[in-house]
Amino acid sequence: CVFIIKLGKRIKQIKMEKRIRVDKSLRAYIAKIFGVTERTVYNALGYDSQYGQSDMAKRIRKFAIKKGGKQTVTLTEAEYQDITGKKEYIKI
């Protein structure tokens, strides 16, 4: 999920990433229980926009949290300056 905020000539872009952290053995266990591949579990736990939004993915996330998975949210901020209609990178 990306948020873009424009304040005068400054443009801020904030990227939010959600993920459920589990160890490899729990990921393998979840895959076995649900009858899917570890990649499917990885996509579900990473809230993948293309593959992690199904009903199965929601059930996998709920199960992972019940089994001790930790939900994390990471925010990344980038700031740009719009001088001549072009975006110029300032910092990240």
Summary of the structure (lengths in Angstrom):
residues: 92
radius of gyration: 17.9
end to end distance: 17.0
largest distance: 55.7
contacts: 246
relative contact order: 0.24
helix: 34%
strand: 39%
